[in-house]
Amino acid sequence: MRPETFMFGGGESGTMLHPVVLGAMLLTIVLMLTLRRRYVVVPFLFTVLLTPIGQNLYVLGTHVFVLRILILVGWIRIAWTTLSRGTDLVPGGFKFIDKAFMLWAICRASAIILFYQASGALINQGGFLWDALGGYFLLRYLIRDKEDILRTIKAFAVIASVLAISMANEKLRGQNLFGFLGGAAILIVPLVRDGAIRAQGAFEHPILAGTFGATLTPLFFLLWKDGKSKLLAVLGMVASLIIVLAAAASTALSAYLAGILALCFWPIRERMRLFRWGIVIVLVSLHLVMKAPVWMLIARVDLVSGNSGYHRAELIDQCIRHFGDWWLIGTDNNWNWGLEMGDVGNQFVGEAVSGGLATLICFIAMISWSFGRIGTARRSLRGKRRPEWFVWSLGAALFAHIVAYFGISYFDQTAFAWYTLLAMIPVATSAVATPTFKAIPKSTESEKADSSFGYDSTPFPSALSTTRGLFGT
């Protein structure tokens, strides 16, 4: 990102707030302040995910986006509840992922501020921290038990259904209804590539819209396996497929197939270590015998006509070759690495060029910890199929996000789907970390071990012991 783009949200030099968005925002504020804590996440996610990111109030030379206003309202609610009732900010205390997330955000913001040393960078990264830290820890506060996780997934199903209807209309009629609301990159007339319309809905790009739908599919399967909301689960699955097809993006389709493939690995869940090492051996062998580096295989991914797999592969290649440019505090020299290398369509490369090696390590640590915790939880639940499927499905959703990250970096409200998943994982896995539970959701004593999640009062195992692999075996 170049210095001249560093504005607090960027965009127009005035307020851009459609009356429909204004009404939705005001209603959401009222609901967030009056509903019981367990229901607040529903209107919050509805408005954040279905509001084009460019909708904002222009205040004192800065752009205050709708999502930032809602985050602020959420923290006012948290402050009131904490002071009046003494509710814990984070259920069960800060976990490794919370610390890693906080360190990741601070490292990234600090690196950009130090790199540019400009007031615009300071304002821009203040907005980033508002979104990232404010949004993530608000979700950690709101999602506290299994029922909260299921309620959040149900909200995702309805959100996906609304988005699917809009994107189907966009695909068939060439008109994006969200475009009438306005936004920096929300088009009324959709993009067309190789004769195919690429629907984007409320998101900044068709790839992001498709990725949002793709990464939700394993969560809707979780809802199906839970057995209490099968109709809503089917509705969500159908909506996800429509979103992926309407977006016409290889990245979204790859993430969708990755999530389904991860679910299909269930029968070999006890042999995943052997499977992972097999993949490592195959990749190393290919790297030794191929003329090009093994990551150039990404260039051969051609699921949708007109895809830019070569660009993604070249990004990784140039990032590795130019390690000296970015390792300390990132760089903006990637614009000179090659043709269109300034278009960072890879989350891992994006972390590297934005924040340097420390930021990239923190980002990978969050992913590693999450997979490790899911693996530990699944092993602890052997023989209890429903809760075992519960954590396995979260792992499949996580895997779908990782695959998507090789084709896109999240630069709009899609990040909040990622933050929500990260907030779910420590809740879903903490109850099986120790034999001592607290704050168990409503259930009988006989159901506790089989269908509920609570919070442990002791620390998680060390980071070293929680990096044991994909879907953890």
N, C-alpha and C positions, 0 to 999 in steps of 0.2 A: 504494500500500500504506500502510495507516494504522499509526501508531506502536505500537498495542497488539498488532499482529500480528507485531512483530519479535521472534521467538524463533529460536533456532538449530534451524531445521527446524519449529518449531511443533508442534502436535498434542498427543498425550496427555502427561500428567505422569508418565510411566513408560515402561519398555521395551515395545515392541511388536515381537516377533520370533517369527514362526511357526516351529515345529520344522522344517518343510520348508525354509524360507528359511535358517534357521540351518545346516542340513546342507549346502545348496547353497553358502552363503557359505564355510563351512569347507573344503569340497572345492575351491572356486575359489581360496582362499588357498593351499592346498597346490599346486595346479596352477600358479598364477602364480609360485610360488617355485621350482618344480622343472622346469617345461617349458623347452625352448629358447626363446629370445627370440621367434622368429618365430611361435610357437604361442600365446603368452601372450594375445594380443588376443582369441582365440576364447572361452575361458572368461570373460574379463573382460566382453565385450559380452553374452554369454549371460545372465550373472547381473544385470548392470546393467539391461538392457532388459526382462527378464522378471520383475523383482522390483518389486512396488508400492512407490512412493516413500516411503510412510509407515513401512515396516519400519525400525526403528531400535533402538539401544541408548541408554538414558537414563543419561548419565554426568555427575555433578557439575552437575546442573541444565541440561544441554544434550542435544540429540538428535543422535546420531551415526548417520547413515543408513548402510545397507549399502553403497551406492555409494561413500561417503566412506571407509569402512574399506578397500574394495578399491583405491581410489586411493592410500591410504596404503601399502598392501602393495606396489602397483606401484612407488611411489617408493623403498621399501626395496630392492626388486629393482634399480632403476636405480642407487641409491647403491652397492650392492655391486658391480654390474657395472662401473660407471664407475671405482670405486677399484681394483678388481682387474685390469681389462683395459684401462682407458683408452678405453672406447667413447664416441663423441660423443653428447651428449644429444640434439641435433637433427641429423639427417643433412644434411650440406652446409652447416651453419651456419644462423644465424637469417636468415629471409627477411622481406620486408616484411610478409607476412601474420602472421607470428609477433609482430612488433613491434606491428602494428595490433591484433591480438587482445589482447595484454597491455595495451596502452594503453586499449582499450575496457573491459576488465574493471576496471582500476584506476580509470578515470574514473567508471564506473557506481557502483562501491562507494564511492568517495570522495564522490560527489555525494549519495548517500543518507545517508551518515554525517554530512556537513556539514548536510544539510537538517534531519534530525531531532535531531542532537546528543543522542543517547540511547545508553546502554550496550546496549540491545536491538538497536539498529541496527548497532552495531559487531559484535556477535556474529553477527547475521544475515548481514551482508556478509562476515564472515570465512568463513562457510559457503559463500557464493556463490563467493568466490575459490578456496576449496578445490575446489569442483566444477569451475569454469570453467578456471582456470589449471592446477590439478592434473590434471584430466581431459584437457584439450586437449593439454598437453605430454607426458603419458603416452602418448597416442595417436600424437603426432608421433615419440616415441622408438620405439614398437612397429612403426609402418608405415614401412618404409625403402626398399622397392623394389616393382617391379611384382608380384612374386609375393605380397608381403604384401598389396597391394591386392586381388588376386584372392582370396586366402585370407579376407580380411575380408568380401568380398562373398558368398562361399560361406557364411560364418557368418551373415550377414544372411538368406540364403535359408532356412536351417534355422530361425532365430529367427522369421522371418515365417511359416513353415509351422506352427510351434507356436502362434503367435498366431492364425493363420487358423482352425485347428481349434477353439481356444477361443472365438473370436468367432462362428464359425458355430454352435456349440452355444448360445452366448448369444442369437443371433438366432432360432434355431429353437425353443429350449426355455425361453428367458427366464431363464437362470441363468448367471451369470458365475463360472466356476471360480476365477478369481483373487480373487474377492471373499471366498472362504473363508480366504485368507491374511491378510486384514485390510489396512487402509490408510485414510488420511484421506478419500479420495474414491472408493475402489474399492467398488462396490456389488455385492451378490450378485444382487439384482433390478435389471435394467438400466433405464435411462431410456427413456421412450416419448414421442415427439413426433408429433402428428397420426396416431396409431395405429400408427406404425412404431417398432420397437425399435431403439435406438441402442447398439450393442455398444461396449464400451470396453476389454475385455481387461485387461491389466496397467497401463494408462495412466490418468491422472487425469481424462480426459474423452474422449468418443467422437471429437471432432474431432482430438485429438492422436493417438489410435490410428489413425484413418483416414489422417492426414497421414503418420505413420510408414510405413505401407504404400505410400502413393501416391508418396512421394519416392524409394523404393527401386527402382521399376520401371525407370528408365533404367540403373541399376547392374546389374540382372539382364539387361538387353539387352546390356550390355557383356560380361557373363559369357558370353552366348550367342555374341556375335561373336568372342570369344576362341577358342571352338571346343573347349575341353578339358573343359568341364563343362556341356554343353547340357541334360542331364537336370535338374541342379540349377537351372539358369537357368530352365527351364520351370516347375519346381516353385515357384521364387520368384515368377515372374510371375503364376501362378495364385493363389498365396497373397496377393500384393499386391491383386489384384482382389477377392478375397473379403473382405479387410480393409476396403477402401474401401466396398464395398457394404454390409457389415455395420454400418459406422459410421454410415451414412445422414447424411452431412454434406456440404454444398455445398463447403466449403473443401477437404475431402479429395478430392472428385471433381474440383474445379477443378485442384488440384495434379497429380492423376493425368493428366488430359487435357493439362495444360501440358507435362508430361514427355514424353508421347507426341508432342505437336505439335512440341516441340523436336527430337525424333529425326527427325520427318518433314521438317524443314527441311534435312536433309542435302543434297538435290539442289541447293539454292540457297545452299550455304555460301559460295560465292565472291561472292555478291551481298547478303550480310547487311547491309553498311553501307547500301546503298540501301534495303533493307527497313526498317531501324531508323529512318532519317531519314523514311521515308514514314509510319511510325507516329507519330513526333513531330509531323509536319506535320498529320496527321489529328487528333491529340489537341488540338493548339493551336487548330485550326480549330473543332473542336467546342466547346472552351471559350469561344471568342469568340461563337458563335451560340446556344449553349444558354442557357436561363434560369437553370439551376443550374450550379455548377462541374462540370468534366468528371469529377472523382473521384466525383461522385454517380452515375455510371454503374454503380458497384459495387452500388448499391441494386437494380439491375435484374437482377442475377445470381440466378437462381432454378432451380438444378439439382435441388434436393431440396425437397420440400414442407416448409414451416415454417421456411425458412432466415431468417437475420437480416442480409441484405445491407444493409438500410437502416441498421442499427446500425453496421456497419463503415464505411459511407460517412460517416455523421454523426460518427464518431470522428475521421476524417481532417479533416473540415471544421472541427470544433470545435478540434482541435489546432492547425490553421493560424491560426484566428481568435484563439486564446489563446496565441500565440507568446510574448508577454511574461510569461506565467505560468511557463513551463518552461525557457526558453532557457539560463539560467545553471546551475542545479543540479537541474533537474527540479521537480516539484510534486506535491502531493496534492489540489490544488484541482480536478482533473479530475472529482471527484465532484460538483462544482457546475456543470459545463459543460452539463448536460442530463440527461435521463432515462437512467439506466444507463450514464452515461459513465465511471463508476468501473470498469466491466467492460471492460478494455483488450484487446479481441479483435483486435489488430493489432500485430505485432512492432515496426514502425517507430514507431508511436505509443507503444508500451511503452518503447522506448529513449529517446524524448524525455521522457516524464513521469518516468522512473526516473533518468535521468542527465543530462538537458539536451542542449544542442546539440553539445557536444564528444563525448559518448557516441554520439549519432546519427551524427555525421560518421565516427567510427572504425568503426562498424558498417557504414556504406555503403562505406567505404574497403576493408574486407575483401572485400565482395562485388565491388566494382569491380576490385580487384587480381586476384581469382580469375578473373573473366571475361576480364580482359586477358591473364593468363598462359595460359589455355586457348586464347585466340585466337592468341597468339604461337606456342604449341606446334603448333597445328593447321596454321598456315601453313608452319611449318618441316618438316612431315611430308607435304606435298603429294605425292601419288603413292604413298604407303605406306598403303594403305587400313586395314589392321588397327590400327596405332598411331594413325592419324588418327581412326578410329572410337572408339578408347579414350578419347582426351581429349574428343571431341565428346560422348560419353555422360556423362562427368563434368559437362560444361557443361549437358546436359539435366537432370541431377539437381539441379544448382545452381539452374537456372531453376524447377524444380518447387518447391523450397524457397521461392524468392522469391515465387511466386504464393501459396503457403500462408501466408506471412507477412502477407498482406493480410487474412487471415481469422482468424488465431490467433497468440498469442504463446506460445512454448515455455516452459512452467513445470514440466515434469517431466522424466523421463529421455529424452524426445524430443530434448532438446538434445544428447544424446550422439551421436545419428545425424547431427546437424548438425556437431558437432565432428569426427566421423570423416571426413565428406566434406571439410571444410576441411583436415584432416591429409593426405588423399590427394592433393589438387590440387598442392601444391608438389612432392611426390614424383613425380607423373606428368608434370609439365611441366619439371622442372629439367634432365633429361637432354638436352632439345633446346634449352635456352637457350644453350649454348655447345658448341663442338666437342670440348671436353675433358671426358671422363667419368671418374668414379671409382666404385668399388664396384658395378660392373655385375653384375646378377644372372646366374645360370648360363645361359650361351648361348655359341654359337660366335661368332667374330669377325664372320662374315658376317651373323649375326642381330642384332647389336647395334643397328644403325641402324633395323631394321625391327620388332623385337618386344620390345625391352628398354628399361628406364628405369634410369638411374643418377643420380649426383649431380655437379653441376658445382662446380668449385672457385673460381669467380669470382662476384662479386655479380650479382644480377639487375639488369635495367635499372631506371631510376628509376621511381617511382610514376607520374609523368606519362606516361611512354611505355608503361605497362602498363594504361592504362584505355581501351583501344581496343575496347571493345564486346563485345556479346553473341556468344558462341561464336566470337569473334574473327576477323574477317576484316579 
